[in-house]
């Protein structure tokens, strides 16, 4: 598995941030605590070079289940999260794969 760049990890964190902003009646302190927990789960999971995207999504869903339940559209968010992570890993795989050897000489 290819490793994601920090810019790609920030995209996933931003996806969570956008959902956190939509939770009604949540204090700023609670939002900050939730964001810290999200980052503490996402960073190691997304930096892993051995796990597949599907396993990463399952781990994130398991560890952040209390937070995900508070999201307004938690099912829609989970499908968007899965799609984003899968696409980021696919893009990372394509960029890390060397071009095929050509015998044009």
C-alpha positions in Angstrom: 0.0 0.0 0.0 1.2 3.5 -0.7 1.5 6.1 1.9 -0.8 9.2 1.9 0.7 12.6 1.8 0.0 15.0 4.7 -2.1 17.1 2.2 -4.3 14.1 1.6 -4.7 13.4 5.4 -5.7 17.1 5.8 -8.5 16.6 3.2 -10.0 13.8 5.4 -9.6 15.9 8.5 -11.4 18.8 6.7 -14.2 16.4 5.9 -14.7 15.7 9.6 -14.3 19.5 10.4 -17.1 20.4 8.0 -19.4 17.9 9.7 -18.4 19.1 13.2 -19.5 22.6 12.3 -22.9 21.3 11.4 -23.7 19.7 14.8 -26.2 21.9 16.5 -25.8 23.1 20.1 -22.2 22.0 20.5 -19.9 24.2 22.5 -16.5 25.4 21.2 -14.7 23.4 23.8 -16.6 20.2 23.0 -15.8 20.8 19.3 -12.1 21.2 20.1 -12.1 18.0 22.1 -13.9 16.0 19.4 -11.5 17.4 16.7 -8.5 16.4 18.8 -9.9 12.9 19.2 -10.5 12.7 15.4 -7.0 13.8 14.6 -5.6 11.3 17.1 -7.4 8.5 15.4 -7.0 9.6 11.8 -3.3 10.4 11.7 -2.0 6.9 12.7 -4.7 5.1 10.7 -4.0 7.1 7.5 -0.2 6.9 7.9 -0.3 3.2 7.9 1.2 1.6 4.9 -0.1 -1.9 5.6 -3.8 -1.5 6.0 -6.2 -1.4 3.1 -8.7 1.6 2.8 -11.7 -0.6 3.8 -9.9 -1.7 7.0 -9.0 1.9 7.7 -12.6 3.1 7.3 -13.8 0.3 9.6 -11.2 1.2 12.2 -12.2 4.9 12.0 -15.9 4.0 12.3 -15.2 1.8 15.3 -13.0 4.3 17.2 -15.1 7.3 16.4 -18.5 5.8 16.6 -19.7 8.1 19.4 -18.7 11.2 17.3 -20.2 9.8 14.1 -23.5 9.2 15.7 -23.8 12.9 16.4 -23.4 13.9 12.8 -26.6 15.0 11.1 -26.3 12.6 8.1 -24.0 10.0 9.6 -24.8 7.4 6.9 -24.1 9.8 4.1 -21.0 10.9 5.8 -19.7 7.4 6.1 -20.2 6.7 2.4 -18.5 10.0 1.5 -15.6 9.1 3.9 -15.2 5.7 2.3 -15.2 7.2 -1.2 -12.7 9.9 -0.3 -10.3 7.5 1.4 -10.5 5.0 -1.4 -9.8 7.6 -4.0 -6.9 9.1 -2.1 -5.3 5.6 -1.7 -5.9 4.9 -5.4 -4.3 8.1 -6.4 -1.3 7.5 -4.1 -0.9 4.0 -5.6 -0.9 5.4 -9.1 1.6 8.0 -8.3 3.9 5.6 -6.5 3.8 2.9 -9.2 6.8 3.3 -11.5 5.9 3.6 -15.2 6.0 0.3 -17.1 9.2 -0.7 -18.8 9.1 -0.1 -22.5 11.4 -1.8 -25.0 11.4 0.9 -27.6 15.1 1.0 -28.1 
